[in-house]
Amino acid sequence: MRLASSTDFGLRVLMRLAGAPDRPISTGQIAEEFRISQHHLAKVVQDLGRGGFVQSQRGRNGGLVLARPAETITLGEVVRHLEQGFAMVECFRADGGMCVLQPQCRLRSKFAAAREAFLSFLDETSVAECAWPDMGQMMGPT
């Protein structure tokens, strides 16, 4: 299963925020650290906000923070949220696609079971377990 790049970026954001839970981090800083387009990352951050995963703090020391403890956010729920529009195969599309194999297809149920097993496995891991270290703290005071 291949995840959309926006899901990859969203997971990176959450991992980074989990690594510095007491400090807001700007979208620009995350984009620079992970070499991601800031414009694209801003869209992903909006989606993470709508999903209740991140909050934005305004002001001089503002930035992004996790909306809830990293231990309570599973990779599975994040992937489910960010991949809502993704259809693994054509018949998984909201409109059913143009599959000529329906209704006799026996493949769809196999893919659905595999997708659910994949997501269930991700449900066993929290964002806290994948936290990315705060690079500023790793380097120590300058």
N, CA, C and O atoms as CSV, one atom per row, in Angstrom:
chain,resi,resn,atom,element,x,y,z
A,1,MET,N,N,0.858,-1.183,0.000
A,1,MET,CA,C,0.000,0.000,0.000
A,1,MET,C,C,0.890,1.227,0.000
A,1,MET,O,O,1.830,1.322,0.789
A,2,ARG,N,N,0.599,2.144,-0.865
A,2,ARG,CA,C,1.372,3.380,-0.945
A,2,ARG,C,C,0.529,4.522,-0.390
A,2,ARG,O,O,-0.606,4.740,-0.814
A,3,LEU,N,N,1.106,5.246,0.567
A,3,LEU,CA,C,0.409,6.377,1.153
A,3,LEU,C,C,0.681,7.635,0.338
A,3,LEU,O,O,1.725,7.760,-0.303
A,4,ALA,N,N,-0.257,8.551,0.371
A,4,ALA,CA,C,-0.089,9.832,-0.309
A,4,ALA,C,C,1.031,10.613,0.371
A,4,ALA,O,O,1.277,10.446,1.566
A,5,SER,N,N,1.704,11.463,-0.391
A,5,SER,CA,C,2.788,12.264,0.185
A,5,SER,C,C,2.273,13.160,1.301
A,5,SER,O,O,3.005,13.434,2.253
A,6,SER,N,N,1.032,13.623,1.206
A,6,SER,CA,C,0.488,14.471,2.266
A,6,SER,C,C,0.353,13.692,3.579
A,6,SER,O,O,0.499,14.275,4.654
A,7,THR,N,N,0.080,12.398,3.510
A,7,THR,CA,C,0.014,11.580,4.720
A,7,THR,C,C,1.410,11.420,5.309
A,7,THR,O,O,1.588,11.516,6.523
A,8,ASP,N,N,2.382,11.180,4.467
A,8,ASP,CA,C,3.781,11.099,4.902
A,8,ASP,C,C,4.170,12.394,5.611
A,8,ASP,O,O,4.749,12.359,6.697
A,9,PHE,N,N,3.855,13.532,5.000
A,9,PHE,CA,C,4.199,14.821,5.588
A,9,PHE,C,C,3.466,15.039,6.910
A,9,PHE,O,O,4.046,15.558,7.864
A,10,GLY,N,N,2.200,14.647,6.967
A,10,GLY,CA,C,1.428,14.791,8.193
A,10,GLY,C,C,2.013,13.980,9.332
A,10,GLY,O,O,2.080,14.450,10.467
A,11,LEU,N,N,2.436,12.766,9.032
A,11,LEU,CA,C,3.060,11.933,10.054
A,11,LEU,C,C,4.373,12.547,10.525
A,11,LEU,O,O,4.695,12.492,11.712
A,12,ARG,N,N,5.129,13.130,9.603
A,12,ARG,CA,C,6.382,13.790,9.983
A,12,ARG,C,C,6.124,14.959,10.925
A,12,ARG,O,O,6.846,15.146,11.905
A,13,VAL,N,N,5.097,15.739,10.627
A,13,VAL,CA,C,4.743,16.875,11.490
A,13,VAL,C,C,4.439,16.383,12.897
A,13,VAL,O,O,4.951,16.930,13.873
A,14,LEU,N,N,3.613,15.358,13.002
A,14,LEU,CA,C,3.229,14.848,14.316
A,14,LEU,C,C,4.422,14.257,15.057
A,14,LEU,O,O,4.550,14.433,16.268
A,15,MET,N,N,5.291,13.561,14.340
A,15,MET,CA,C,6.493,13.007,14.958
A,15,MET,C,C,7.380,14.130,15.507
A,15,MET,O,O,7.929,14.029,16.604
A,16,ARG,N,N,7.502,15.188,14.726
A,16,ARG,CA,C,8.353,16.312,15.141
A,16,ARG,C,C,7.770,17.019,16.357
A,16,ARG,O,O,8.501,17.357,17.288
A,17,LEU,N,N,6.470,17.241,16.353
A,17,LEU,CA,C,5.831,17.897,17.495
A,17,LEU,C,C,5.904,17.022,18.743
A,17,LEU,O,O,6.049,17.532,19.854
A,18,ALA,N,N,5.805,15.713,18.563
A,18,ALA,CA,C,5.905,14.793,19.698
A,18,ALA,C,C,7.306,14.821,20.311
A,18,ALA,O,O,7.470,14.545,21.499
A,19,GLY,N,N,8.305,15.150,19.511
A,19,GLY,CA,C,9.681,15.216,19.997
A,19,GLY,C,C,9.980,16.459,20.811
A,19,GLY,O,O,11.010,16.522,21.483
A,20,ALA,N,N,9.106,17.442,20.764
A,20,ALA,CA,C,9.281,18.693,21.516
A,20,ALA,C,C,7.920,19.119,22.062
A,20,ALA,O,O,7.413,20.181,21.701
A,21,PRO,N,N,7.327,18.300,22.928
A,21,PRO,CA,C,5.948,18.554,23.343
A,21,PRO,C,C,5.738,19.862,24.108
A,21,PRO,O,O,4.610,20.346,24.190
A,22,ASP,N,N,6.783,20.430,24.657
A,22,ASP,CA,C,6.643,21.648,25.460
A,22,ASP,C,C,6.964,22.922,24.684
A,22,ASP,O,O,7.000,24.011,25.255
A,23,ARG,N,N,7.199,22.778,23.374
A,23,ARG,CA,C,7.636,23.933,22.599
A,23,ARG,C,C,6.902,24.008,21.267
A,23,ARG,O,O,6.977,23.074,20.469
A,24,PRO,N,N,6.188,25.116,21.014
A,24,PRO,CA,C,5.569,25.291,19.690
A,24,PRO,C,C,6.647,25.363,18.602
A,24,PRO,O,O,7.716,25.936,18.811
A,25,ILE,N,N,6.351,24.778,17.451
A,25,ILE,CA,C,7.294,24.767,16.331
A,25,ILE,C,C,6.579,25.301,15.105
A,25,ILE,O,O,5.444,24.911,14.830
A,26,SER,N,N,7.221,26.177,14.377
A,26,SER,CA,C,6.597,26.783,13.208
A,26,SER,C,C,6.558,25.804,12.039
A,26,SER,O,O,7.384,24.898,11.926
A,27,THR,N,N,5.581,26.018,11.187
A,27,THR,CA,C,5.484,25.218,9.966
A,27,THR,C,C,6.740,25.404,9.127
A,27,THR,O,O,7.239,24.454,8.524
A,28,GLY,N,N,7.247,26.631,9.090
A,28,GLY,CA,C,8.466,26.914,8.334
A,28,GLY,C,C,9.652,26.119,8.833
A,28,GLY,O,O,10.438,25.608,8.035
A,29,GLN,N,N,9.792,26.009,10.147
A,29,GLN,CA,C,10.907,25.242,10.711
A,29,GLN,C,C,10.788,23.767,10.350
A,29,GLN,O,O,11.774,23.131,9.979
A,30,ILE,N,N,9.582,23.228,10.458
A,30,ILE,CA,C,9.378,21.814,10.115
A,30,ILE,C,C,9.658,21.590,8.633
A,30,ILE,O,O,10.300,20.609,8.258
A,31,ALA,N,N,9.177,22.498,7.798
A,31,ALA,CA,C,9.405,22.383,6.353
A,31,ALA,C,C,10.905,22.376,6.050
A,31,ALA,O,O,11.379,21.596,5.225
A,32,GLU,N,N,11.628,23.243,6.719
A,32,GLU,CA,C,13.086,23.321,6.500
A,32,GLU,C,C,13.790,22.057,6.991
A,32,GLU,O,O,14.630,21.496,6.288
A,33,GLU,N,N,13.445,21.615,8.192
A,33,GLU,CA,C,14.091,20.425,8.758
A,33,GLU,C,C,13.877,19.179,7.910
A,33,GLU,O,O,14.790,18.371,7.748
A,34,PHE,N,N,12.668,19.022,7.368
A,34,PHE,CA,C,12.347,17.818,6.605
A,34,PHE,C,C,12.388,18.034,5.098
A,34,PHE,O,O,12.023,17.147,4.327
A,35,ARG,N,N,12.833,19.218,4.682
A,35,ARG,CA,C,12.953,19.543,3.247
A,35,ARG,C,C,11.632,19.310,2.496
A,35,ARG,O,O,11.576,18.616,1.481
A,36,ILE,N,N,10.578,19.923,3.043
A,36,ILE,CA,C,9.241,19.828,2.468
A,36,ILE,C,C,8.813,21.232,2.060
A,36,ILE,O,O,9.149,22.199,2.744
A,37,SER,N,N,8.086,21.359,0.971
A,37,SER,CA,C,7.543,22.641,0.551
A,37,SER,C,C,6.659,23.208,1.662
A,37,SER,O,O,5.739,22.536,2.129
A,38,GLN,N,N,6.936,24.432,2.080
A,38,GLN,CA,C,6.150,25.051,3.147
A,38,GLN,C,C,4.696,25.232,2.710
A,38,GLN,O,O,3.779,25.075,3.516
A,39,HIS,N,N,4.490,25.559,1.450
A,39,HIS,CA,C,3.128,25.727,0.928
A,39,HIS,C,C,2.338,24.420,1.051
A,39,HIS,O,O,1.202,24.413,1.523
A,40,HIS,N,N,2.953,23.321,0.622
A,40,HIS,CA,C,2.287,22.022,0.692
A,40,HIS,C,C,2.066,21.621,2.153
A,40,HIS,O,O,1.013,21.091,2.505
A,41,LEU,N,N,3.064,21.878,2.993
A,41,LEU,CA,C,2.962,21.516,4.399
A,41,LEU,C,C,1.844,22.290,5.098
A,41,LEU,O,O,1.181,21.753,5.985
A,42,ALA,N,N,1.633,23.537,4.707
A,42,ALA,CA,C,0.571,24.348,5.314
A,42,ALA,C,C,-0.794,23.698,5.088
A,42,ALA,O,O,-1.641,23.706,5.981
A,43,LYS,N,N,-1.009,23.137,3.903
A,43,LYS,CA,C,-2.273,22.447,3.613
A,43,LYS,C,C,-2.431,21.206,4.492
A,43,LYS,O,O,-3.516,20.923,4.999
A,44,VAL,N,N,-1.342,20.481,4.660
A,44,VAL,CA,C,-1.376,19.281,5.490
A,44,VAL,C,C,-1.669,19.653,6.942
A,44,VAL,O,O,-2.450,18.982,7.617
A,45,VAL,N,N,-1.039,20.725,7.417
A,45,VAL,CA,C,-1.248,21.177,8.793
A,45,VAL,C,C,-2.712,21.580,9.007
A,45,VAL,O,O,-3.280,21.306,10.065
A,46,GLN,N,N,-3.316,22.221,8.017
A,46,GLN,CA,C,-4.742,22.561,8.122
A,46,GLN,C,C,-5.583,21.302,8.295
A,46,GLN,O,O,-6.496,21.264,9.120
A,47,ASP,N,N,-5.272,20.281,7.516
A,47,ASP,CA,C,-6.005,19.027,7.596
A,47,ASP,C,C,-5.785,18.358,8.956
A,47,ASP,O,O,-6.719,17.798,9.529
A,48,LEU,N,N,-4.567,18.415,9.467
A,48,LEU,CA,C,-4.294,17.866,10.802
A,48,LEU,C,C,-5.072,18.630,11.871
A,48,LEU,O,O,-5.534,18.040,12.848
A,49,GLY,N,N,-5.213,19.927,11.687
A,49,GLY,CA,C,-5.996,20.737,12.617
A,49,GLY,C,C,-7.466,20.348,12.588
A,49,GLY,O,O,-8.104,20.209,13.631
A,50,ARG,N,N,-8.000,20.172,11.367
A,50,ARG,CA,C,-9.404,19.751,11.234
A,50,ARG,C,C,-9.642,18.386,11.882
A,50,ARG,O,O,-10.734,18.103,12.374
A,51,GLY,N,N,-8.610,17.548,11.874
A,51,GLY,CA,C,-8.724,16.221,12.469
A,51,GLY,C,C,-8.522,16.204,13.976
A,51,GLY,O,O,-8.663,15.161,14.615
A,52,GLY,N,N,-8.191,17.359,14.541
A,52,GLY,CA,C,-7.995,17.441,15.990
A,52,GLY,C,C,-6.643,16.933,16.464
A,52,GLY,O,O,-6.489,16.558,17.626
A,53,PHE,N,N,-5.662,16.920,15.566
A,53,PHE,CA,C,-4.336,16.428,15.926
A,53,PHE,C,C,-3.375,17.552,16.336
A,53,PHE,O,O,-2.524,17.351,17.202
A,54,VAL,N,N,-3.508,18.726,15.720
A,54,VAL,CA,C,-2.619,19.844,16.041
A,54,VAL,C,C,-3.431,21.101,16.306
A,54,VAL,O,O,-4.581,21.233,15.888
A,55,GLN,N,N,-2.786,22.019,17.018
A,55,GLN,CA,C,-3.344,23.345,17.257
A,55,GLN,C,C,-2.264,24.356,16.900
A,55,GLN,O,O,-1.068,24.078,16.998
A,56,SER,N,N,-2.703,25.510,16.492
A,56,SER,CA,C,-1.781,26.588,16.172
A,56,SER,C,C,-1.853,27.626,17.279
A,56,SER,O,O,-2.936,28.070,17.661
A,57,GLN,N,N,-0.688,28.007,17.788
A,57,GLN,CA,C,-0.612,29.052,18.801
A,57,GLN,C,C,-0.057,30.302,18.136
A,57,GLN,O,O,0.984,30.260,17.480
A,58,ARG,N,N,-0.754,31.402,18.309
A,58,ARG,CA,C,-0.342,32.658,17.697
A,58,ARG,C,C,0.621,33.405,18.613
A,58,ARG,O,O,0.795,33.073,19.786
A,59,GLY,N,N,1.231,34.414,18.033
A,59,GLY,CA,C,2.102,35.277,18.828
A,59,GLY,C,C,3.572,35.074,18.531
A,59,GLY,O,O,3.961,34.259,17.695
A,60,ARG,N,N,4.371,35.842,19.243
A,60,ARG,CA,C,5.810,35.850,19.023
A,60,ARG,C,C,6.435,34.466,19.203
A,60,ARG,O,O,7.313,34.078,18.433
A,61,ASN,N,N,6.000,33.743,20.187
A,61,ASN,CA,C,6.522,32.403,20.440
A,61,ASN,C,C,5.537,31.334,19.993
A,61,ASN,O,O,5.496,30.240,20.557
A,62,GLY,N,N,4.750,31.654,18.986
A,62,GLY,CA,C,3.721,30.742,18.513
A,62,GLY,C,C,4.268,29.654,17.616
A,62,GLY,O,O,5.466,29.575,17.346
A,63,GLY,N,N,3.365,28.834,17.172
A,63,GLY,CA,C,3.710,27.729,16.290
A,63,GLY,C,C,2.714,26.610,16.476
A,63,GLY,O,O,1.621,26.816,17.005
A,64,LEU,N,N,3.087,25.449,16.048
A,64,LEU,CA,C,2.218,24.273,16.145
A,64,LEU,C,C,2.532,23.480,17.395
A,64,LEU,O,O,3.685,23.379,17.813
A,65,VAL,N,N,1.487,22.918,17.988
A,65,VAL,CA,C,1.623,21.976,19.097
A,65,VAL,C,C,0.612,20.857,18.871
A,65,VAL,O,O,-0.354,21.020,18.126
A,66,LEU,N,N,0.842,19.742,19.511
A,66,LEU,CA,C,-0.128,18.658,19.449
A,66,LEU,C,C,-1.389,19.076,20.194
A,66,LEU,O,O,-1.314,19.728,21.236
A,67,ALA,N,N,-2.528,18.707,19.669
A,67,ALA,CA,C,-3.801,19.048,20.291
A,67,ALA,C,C,-4.098,18.147,21.487
A,67,ALA,O,O,-4.904,18.493,22.351
A,68,ARG,N,N,-3.450,17.006,21.529
A,68,ARG,CA,C,-3.599,16.090,22.660
A,68,ARG,C,C,-2.293,15.321,22.833
A,68,ARG,O,O,-1.442,15.354,21.944
A,69,PRO,N,N,-2.120,14.642,23.941
A,69,PRO,CA,C,-0.847,13.945,24.167
A,69,PRO,C,C,-0.519,12.952,23.059
A,69,PRO,O,O,-1.397,12.253,22.553
A,70,ALA,N,N,0.752,12.903,22.692
A,70,ALA,CA,C,1.206,12.021,21.613
A,70,ALA,C,C,0.897,10.557,21.900
A,70,ALA,O,O,0.720,9.768,20.971
A,71,GLU,N,N,0.832,10.192,23.160
A,71,GLU,CA,C,0.542,8.810,23.537
A,71,GLU,C,C,-0.884,8.408,23.175
A,71,GLU,O,O,-1.195,7.220,23.086
A,72,THR,N,N,-1.748,9.396,22.968
A,72,THR,CA,C,-3.157,9.103,22.678
A,72,THR,C,C,-3.488,9.177,21.194
A,72,THR,O,O,-4.633,8.946,20.806
A,73,ILE,N,N,-2.512,9.493,20.368
A,73,ILE,CA,C,-2.719,9.590,18.918
A,73,ILE,C,C,-2.074,8.370,18.274
A,73,ILE,O,O,-0.866,8.165,18.398
A,74,THR,N,N,-2.873,7.562,17.586
A,74,THR,CA,C,-2.286,6.391,16.925
A,74,THR,C,C,-2.003,6.695,15.458
A,74,THR,O,O,-2.643,7.547,14.841
A,75,LEU,N,N,-1.037,5.982,14.928
A,75,LEU,CA,C,-0.720,6.137,13.508
A,75,LEU,C,C,-1.920,5.752,12.650
A,75,LEU,O,O,-2.163,6.363,11.609
A,76,GLY,N,N,-2.660,4.752,13.079
A,76,GLY,CA,C,-3.827,4.306,12.321
A,76,GLY,C,C,-4.876,5.382,12.180
A,76,GLY,O,O,-5.412,5.579,11.090
A,77,GLU,N,N,-5.186,6.095,13.270
A,77,GLU,CA,C,-6.221,7.128,13.171
A,77,GLU,C,C,-5.749,8.290,12.305
A,77,GLU,O,O,-6.555,8.909,11.610
A,78,VAL,N,N,-4.467,8.590,12.337
A,78,VAL,CA,C,-3.938,9.674,11.502
A,78,VAL,C,C,-4.031,9.277,10.031
A,78,VAL,O,O,-4.493,10.061,9.202
A,79,VAL,N,N,-3.597,8.073,9.710
A,79,VAL,CA,C,-3.645,7.609,8.318
A,79,VAL,C,C,-5.091,7.546,7.830
A,79,VAL,O,O,-5.375,7.944,6.700
A,80,ARG,N,N,-5.997,7.059,8.652
A,80,ARG,CA,C,-7.410,7.024,8.251
A,80,ARG,C,C,-7.915,8.431,7.925
A,80,ARG,O,O,-8.619,8.635,6.936
A,81,HIS,N,N,-7.546,9.390,8.764
A,81,HIS,CA,C,-8.011,10.762,8.546
A,81,HIS,C,C,-7.403,11.355,7.270
A,81,HIS,O,O,-8.121,11.931,6.453
A,82,LEU,N,N,-6.107,11.218,7.099
A,82,LEU,CA,C,-5.434,11.859,5.970
A,82,LEU,C,C,-5.661,11.136,4.645
A,82,LEU,O,O,-5.508,11.739,3.583
A,83,GLU,N,N,-6.019,9.871,4.692
A,83,GLU,CA,C,-6.225,9.092,3.464
A,83,GLU,C,C,-7.700,8.921,3.121
A,83,GLU,O,O,-8.046,8.019,2.357
A,84,GLN,N,N,-8.570,9.756,3.659
A,84,GLN,CA,C,-10.015,9.598,3.417
A,84,GLN,C,C,-10.367,9.569,1.937
A,84,GLN,O,O,-11.243,8.805,1.533
A,85,GLY,N,N,-9.720,10.365,1.136
A,85,GLY,CA,C,-10.059,10.424,-0.282
A,85,GLY,C,C,-9.290,9.442,-1.135
A,85,GLY,O,O,-9.479,9.403,-2.350
A,86,PHE,N,N,-8.428,8.648,-0.526
A,86,PHE,CA,C,-7.577,7.732,-1.284
A,86,PHE,C,C,-8.301,6.410,-1.534
A,86,PHE,O,O,-8.809,5.784,-0.604
A,87,ALA,N,N,-8.339,6.003,-2.775
A,87,ALA,CA,C,-8.941,4.712,-3.134
A,87,ALA,C,C,-7.817,3.767,-3.549
A,87,ALA,O,O,-7.156,3.996,-4.562
A,88,MET,N,N,-7.601,2.712,-2.777
A,88,MET,CA,C,-6.535,1.757,-3.065
A,88,MET,C,C,-6.703,1.150,-4.461
A,88,MET,O,O,-5.738,0.987,-5.207
A,89,VAL,N,N,-7.932,0.828,-4.784
A,89,VAL,CA,C,-8.276,0.342,-6.121
A,89,VAL,C,C,-9.528,1.091,-6.557
A,89,VAL,O,O,-10.226,1.679,-5.732
A,90,GLU,N,N,-9.801,1.069,-7.826
A,90,GLU,CA,C,-10.884,1.883,-8.387
A,90,GLU,C,C,-12.233,1.668,-7.703
A,90,GLU,O,O,-12.968,2.628,-7.472
A,91,CYS,N,N,-12.557,0.441,-7.385
A,91,CYS,CA,C,-13.875,0.173,-6.801
A,91,CYS,C,C,-14.009,0.707,-5.380
A,91,CYS,O,O,-15.109,0.700,-4.828
A,92,PHE,N,N,-12.909,1.174,-4.769
A,92,PHE,CA,C,-12.966,1.769,-3.428
A,92,PHE,C,C,-13.341,3.243,-3.490
A,92,PHE,O,O,-13.588,3.865,-2.456
A,93,ARG,N,N,-13.386,3.805,-4.690
A,93,ARG,CA,C,-13.743,5.221,-4.804
A,93,ARG,C,C,-15.165,5.439,-4.302
A,93,ARG,O,O,-15.997,4.532,-4.335
A,94,ALA,N,N,-15.425,6.645,-3.842
A,94,ALA,CA,C,-16.754,6.975,-3.307
A,94,ALA,C,C,-17.856,6.719,-4.328
A,94,ALA,O,O,-18.964,6.325,-3.963
A,95,ASP,N,N,-17.554,6.941,-5.609
A,95,ASP,CA,C,-18.565,6.753,-6.643
A,95,ASP,C,C,-18.565,5.331,-7.218
A,95,ASP,O,O,-19.316,5.034,-8.148
A,96,GLY,N,N,-17.724,4.462,-6.664
A,96,GLY,CA,C,-17.678,3.076,-7.123
A,96,GLY,C,C,-16.788,2.854,-8.329
A,96,GLY,O,O,-16.528,1.713,-8.710
A,97,GLY,N,N,-16.316,3.941,-8.935
A,97,GLY,CA,C,-15.438,3.806,-10.089
A,97,GLY,C,C,-16.148,3.220,-11.294
A,97,GLY,O,O,-17.377,3.202,-11.370
A,98,MET,N,N,-15.360,2.750,-12.216
A,98,MET,CA,C,-15.906,2.197,-13.456
A,98,MET,C,C,-15.533,0.721,-13.591
A,98,MET,O,O,-15.305,0.236,-14.700
A,99,CYS,N,N,-15.474,0.025,-12.493
A,99,CYS,CA,C,-15.034,-1.372,-12.505
A,99,CYS,C,C,-16.052,-2.245,-13.232
A,99,CYS,O,O,-17.241,-2.229,-12.912
A,100,VAL,N,N,-15.574,-2.998,-14.205
A,100,VAL,CA,C,-16.459,-3.885,-14.965
A,100,VAL,C,C,-16.571,-5.260,-14.304
A,100,VAL,O,O,-17.333,-6.110,-14.763
A,101,LEU,N,N,-15.816,-5.474,-13.235
A,101,LEU,CA,C,-15.852,-6.768,-12.553
A,101,LEU,C,C,-16.986,-6.875,-11.531
A,101,LEU,O,O,-17.346,-7.975,-11.110
A,102,GLN,N,N,-17.537,-5.750,-11.142
A,102,GLN,CA,C,-18.617,-5.759,-10.159
A,102,GLN,C,C,-19.858,-6.380,-10.795
A,102,GLN,O,O,-20.042,-6.166,-11.994
A,103,PRO,N,N,-20.686,-7.091,-10.148
A,103,PRO,CA,C,-20.654,-7.444,-8.726
A,103,PRO,C,C,-19.990,-8.790,-8.445
A,103,PRO,O,O,-20.017,-9.238,-7.298
A,104,GLN,N,N,-19.404,-9.445,-9.422
A,104,GLN,CA,C,-18.818,-10.770,-9.199
A,104,GLN,C,C,-17.377,-10.741,-8.694
A,104,GLN,O,O,-16.804,-11.800,-8.441
A,105,CYS,N,N,-16.791,-9.594,-8.545
A,105,CYS,CA,C,-15.382,-9.504,-8.163
A,105,CYS,C,C,-15.145,-10.057,-6.760
A,105,CYS,O,O,-15.853,-9.718,-5.811
A,106,ARG,N,N,-14.141,-10.909,-6.654
A,106,ARG,CA,C,-13.764,-11.471,-5.354
A,106,ARG,C,C,-12.498,-10.820,-4.824
A,106,ARG,O,O,-12.024,-11.167,-3.743
A,107,LEU,N,N,-11.959,-9.892,-5.568
A,107,LEU,CA,C,-10.725,-9.214,-5.176
A,107,LEU,C,C,-10.981,-8.085,-4.182
A,107,LEU,O,O,-10.175,-7.855,-3.280
A,108,ARG,N,N,-12.088,-7.388,-4.343
A,108,ARG,CA,C,-12.387,-6.231,-3.500
A,108,ARG,C,C,-12.359,-6.581,-2.010
A,108,ARG,O,O,-11.768,-5.851,-1.215
A,109,SER,N,N,-12.981,-7.669,-1.636
A,109,SER,CA,C,-13.025,-8.041,-0.215
A,109,SER,C,C,-11.639,-8.368,0.315
A,109,SER,O,O,-11.352,-8.128,1.488
A,110,LYS,N,N,-10.773,-8.913,-0.536
A,110,LYS,CA,C,-9.397,-9.230,-0.119
A,110,LYS,C,C,-8.613,-7.943,0.135
A,110,LYS,O,O,-7.891,-7.831,1.125
A,111,PHE,N,N,-8.762,-6.974,-0.769
A,111,PHE,CA,C,-8.086,-5.690,-0.573
A,111,PHE,C,C,-8.629,-4.960,0.651
A,111,PHE,O,O,-7.870,-4.337,1.392
A,112,ALA,N,N,-9.923,-5.036,0.861
A,112,ALA,CA,C,-10.522,-4.385,2.027
A,112,ALA,C,C,-9.992,-5.005,3.316
A,112,ALA,O,O,-9.701,-4.285,4.271
A,113,ALA,N,N,-9.864,-6.316,3.354
A,113,ALA,CA,C,-9.331,-6.989,4.539
A,113,ALA,C,C,-7.860,-6.632,4.755
A,113,ALA,O,O,-7.432,-6.430,5.891
A,114,ALA,N,N,-7.089,-6.555,3.676
A,114,ALA,CA,C,-5.673,-6.198,3.785
A,114,ALA,C,C,-5.519,-4.762,4.280
A,114,ALA,O,O,-4.663,-4.477,5.118
A,115,ARG,N,N,-6.343,-3.869,3.763
A,115,ARG,CA,C,-6.306,-2.473,4.203
A,115,ARG,C,C,-6.624,-2.380,5.694
A,115,ARG,O,O,-5.953,-1.661,6.433
A,116,GLU,N,N,-7.636,-3.103,6.125
A,116,GLU,CA,C,-8.023,-3.058,7.537
A,116,GLU,C,C,-6.939,-3.651,8.426
A,116,GLU,O,O,-6.699,-3.141,9.521
A,117,ALA,N,N,-6.280,-4.715,7.982
A,117,ALA,CA,C,-5.179,-5.309,8.752
A,117,ALA,C,C,-4.020,-4.317,8.866
A,117,ALA,O,O,-3.410,-4.198,9.929
A,118,PHE,N,N,-3.718,-3.617,7.795
A,118,PHE,CA,C,-2.661,-2.599,7.778
A,118,PHE,C,C,-2.979,-1.503,8.786
A,118,PHE,O,O,-2.131,-1.137,9.600
A,119,LEU,N,N,-4.198,-0.981,8.732
A,119,LEU,CA,C,-4.579,0.102,9.638
A,119,LEU,C,C,-4.669,-0.378,11.088
A,119,LEU,O,O,-4.312,0.358,12.008
A,120,SER,N,N,-5.140,-1.596,11.291
A,120,SER,CA,C,-5.205,-2.148,12.646
A,120,SER,C,C,-3.810,-2.273,13.242
A,120,SER,O,O,-3.613,-2.014,14.430
A,121,PHE,N,N,-2.854,-2.664,12.430
A,121,PHE,CA,C,-1.463,-2.748,12.894
A,121,PHE,C,C,-0.959,-1.354,13.290
A,121,PHE,O,O,-0.284,-1.199,14.307
A,122,LEU,N,N,-1.291,-0.343,12.480
A,122,LEU,CA,C,-0.874,1.019,12.798
A,122,LEU,C,C,-1.576,1.547,14.050
A,122,LEU,O,O,-1.045,2.422,14.733
A,123,ASP,N,N,-2.750,1.029,14.351
A,123,ASP,CA,C,-3.467,1.428,15.570
A,123,ASP,C,C,-2.701,1.031,16.832
A,123,ASP,O,O,-2.953,1.578,17.906
A,124,GLU,N,N,-1.784,0.098,16.711
A,124,GLU,CA,C,-1.020,-0.374,17.864
A,124,GLU,C,C,0.172,0.526,18.197
A,124,GLU,O,O,0.850,0.300,19.199
A,125,THR,N,N,0.433,1.535,17.377
A,125,THR,CA,C,1.584,2.402,17.588
A,125,THR,C,C,1.128,3.836,17.755
A,125,THR,O,O,0.344,4.349,16.958
A,126,SER,N,N,1.628,4.479,18.802
A,126,SER,CA,C,1.294,5.881,19.037
A,126,SER,C,C,2.339,6.783,18.388
A,126,SER,O,O,3.455,6.359,18.085
A,127,VAL,N,N,1.951,8.016,18.188
A,127,VAL,CA,C,2.885,9.017,17.658
A,127,VAL,C,C,4.058,9.188,18.622
A,127,VAL,O,O,5.180,9.453,18.190
A,128,ALA,N,N,3.806,9.037,19.923
A,128,ALA,CA,C,4.875,9.170,20.919
A,128,ALA,C,C,5.995,8.159,20.674
A,128,ALA,O,O,7.167,8.466,20.890
A,129,GLU,N,N,5.640,6.969,20.230
A,129,GLU,CA,C,6.642,5.930,19.975
A,129,GLU,C,C,7.524,6.265,18.778
A,129,GLU,O,O,8.606,5.697,18.623
A,130,CYS,N,N,7.069,7.178,17.937
A,130,CYS,CA,C,7.805,7.550,16.724
A,130,CYS,C,C,8.329,8.981,16.797
A,130,CYS,O,O,8.723,9.552,15.779
A,131,ALA,N,N,8.336,9.556,17.983
A,131,ALA,CA,C,8.733,10.958,18.142
A,131,ALA,C,C,10.110,11.214,17.538
A,131,ALA,O,O,11.044,10.429,17.698
A,132,TRP,N,N,10.197,12.341,16.839
A,132,TRP,CA,C,11.460,12.765,16.238
A,132,TRP,C,C,12.130,13.701,17.232
A,132,TRP,O,O,11.485,14.623,17.730
A,133,PRO,N,N,13.399,13.491,17.532
A,133,PRO,CA,C,14.058,14.305,18.558
A,133,PRO,C,C,14.123,15.780,18.191
A,133,PRO,O,O,14.237,16.151,17.023
A,134,ASP,N,N,14.048,16.597,19.215
A,134,ASP,CA,C,14.189,18.045,19.052
A,134,ASP,C,C,15.653,18.332,18.741
A,134,ASP,O,O,16.514,18.191,19.610
A,135,MET,N,N,15.933,18.731,17.517
A,135,MET,CA,C,17.305,18.937,17.070
A,135,MET,C,C,18.019,20.002,17.903
A,135,MET,O,O,19.227,19.904,18.121
A,136,GLY,N,N,17.293,21.012,18.367
A,136,GLY,CA,C,17.893,22.054,19.184
A,136,GLY,C,C,18.399,21.505,20.499
A,136,GLY,O,O,19.467,21.906,20.964
A,137,GLN,N,N,17.658,20.597,21.109
A,137,GLN,CA,C,18.082,20.004,22.375
A,137,GLN,C,C,19.212,19.004,22.157
A,137,GLN,O,O,20.059,18.837,23.034
A,138,MET,N,N,19.242,18.337,21.003
A,138,MET,CA,C,20.300,17.360,20.737
A,138,MET,C,C,21.651,18.051,20.589
A,138,MET,O,O,22.680,17.506,20.988
A,139,MET,N,N,21.645,19.257,20.013
A,139,MET,CA,C,22.893,19.969,19.774
A,139,MET,C,C,23.400,20.663,21.029
A,139,MET,O,O,24.575,21.023,21.111
A,140,GLY,N,N,22.535,20.850,21.991
A,140,GLY,CA,C,22.934,21.507,23.225
A,140,GLY,C,C,23.049,23.005,23.063
A,140,GLY,O,O,22.854,23.517,21.961
A,141,PRO,N,N,23.363,23.732,24.143
A,141,PRO,CA,C,23.457,25.179,24.088
A,141,PRO,C,C,24.636,25.635,23.232
A,141,PRO,O,O,25.675,24.977,23.168
A,142,THR,N,N,24.445,26.775,22.578
A,142,THR,CA,C,25.521,27.314,21.741
A,142,THR,C,C,26.133,28.530,22.378
A,142,THR,O,O,27.056,29.121,21.818
